[in-house]
């Protein structure tokens, strides 16, 4: 009986969030911090991998981007905290291949993975938990493309533009 209790108690602390009985952590090995991992992203409570977005026909050519491994997994010990993606919108310039001009556009990418509670809204039958990740919006004037990018595009040689 004592052995069974020890086994049950150890299993209980391994499978459930501390302080919140009945809430299981993900059994996926990718979810949760990997204590001895080399990268910061894998040692995080909401692990992620950096995967920059690179397009030579765009300015800036490189945008920060991450891949969240555990979106919507429980990550806090109290309350309804889950791993959430943080998305950011960037203004970028593209080299238009039809007439070799430049055009302004917007690109939204995941830039971070955080442990956060959801915003709570009011529904017809009480509180509701929306299952959406919010995009943060920056307010500023659009950047002008560098002269080198415009010249490279007009010369139809955008692949040689330094990233």
N, C-alpha and C positions, 0 to 999 in steps of 0.2 A: 504494500500500500504506500509506504514512504517513497519507494522508487517511482511509482506511478504519479505521485504528487509532484516530485521533482521534475519528472519528464513533462508533465502537464504545465507546470509553472514556467519551465524554460521555453516550451513551445509557445505558451501564451505570450511571453515577452518578445519572442522572435516574430510572431505572426500578426500582432496587433499593435496599433499605435499606443504608446505609453499614455496613460491617463484617459483613454477613450476606449473602453472595452467594447468589443463587437465591431470595431472598424479595422478591417484588414488592410495591411500594406500590400502593395503590388508584389506578386511573387516573381515578377520579371527581374532578373539579375541586373539589368541595365538601370533600373529605377533605384534611387537612393545613392548616397555618396559612396564612391570607391576610394576608401581612405588612402591607399598607397598609389593611386593613379598619378601619372606624371602631369597631366594637364589639369588646370583649374576647373575646367568645365566638367570633367568626370568626377572631381572631388566635391562638387556642388550638391546641395540637397535636391535640386532639380537639374540633373545632369544634361549637358549639351556638348555638341561638337561644333567647333568653328568651321564654317564652309563658305569662305568669301565668294561673292558673286563677281565673276570676271567676264567682261565683254569689251573687246577692243574697239568695237564700233560705237562705244558709249563714253561719255565723260560725265562723272568720273568713271574710269574703266573698272575700278574695284570698289565694291560696296561691302560693308560688314554684313555678315549673315551667319546665323547659327541654326543648327538642327536640334530641337528639343527632343530628348529621348522619352520623356514621361508625361506628356501633356495630359492634364486632367487627373493625374495620380495624386492620392492624398500625400501631403508632405508636412503637415503640422501636427503637433501633439494635442491641440485643443481647437475646437471649432472646425469649420469646413474649409481648410486651407488646401489648395491644390496647385500643382505645377501649371503655370500659365505662360503662354507665349506673349512676348511684347513685340509688337510690330511697329516699324517706323517707315514713314514715307519719305522718299528722297526725290528731289527734282534732278533730272538728268538730261543730258543732251545726247541725241542719237544722230549718226550720220545717215541721212536718207539716201538709200541706194538708187532710187528712181531718178533723182536729179542732182544728187551729191551735195545737197544743202544740209543744214543742221536743223533739228526740231527739238523743242522742249517737251518733256514727258515726265510722268511721275511713276516711280517704282516703289512698291511696298514689299518689304522683306522682314523676316523674323530676326530681331537683333539681340534678344535676351530671353532667358527662361527664369521665371521667378516663382516663389512660393507665396501665394496671395489668396485672400478670401474673395469670393465673388461679390459683385455689387448685388444688392437685393432690391427687387422691385415689388410692387403690389399687384397681385393678380385678382381675378374675380373671386376666387375661393381662398384668399389669403396670400401669404408671401410666396414669391416664386424665385427660383434660382436660374438666372439666364446662363446659357452654356455658350457664351461668346467671348472671344478674346478681343480686347479693345486696341485700336490703333492709336498711337500717340501722334498728335499733329503739331508740327513745328510751324510757327508763323514767322516768315522772313521773306525778303525779296529774293526772287530767283537769281542764281549766279549766272553770269555770262560765260559762255564757253571760252576756253583759252584760244588765242589767235592761232596757236600751233594746231589745235584740233580742227578748227574751221578750215585752215589751209590744207591740212592732211586730208580732210573729207573732200574738199573741192579738187584735190589732186588725185582723188579716187585711191588713196593709199592709206586708209585709216588703220590698217594692221600694223603699220610701222610707228604709230603714235606711242610714245613711252607710257607705260601704265603707272 
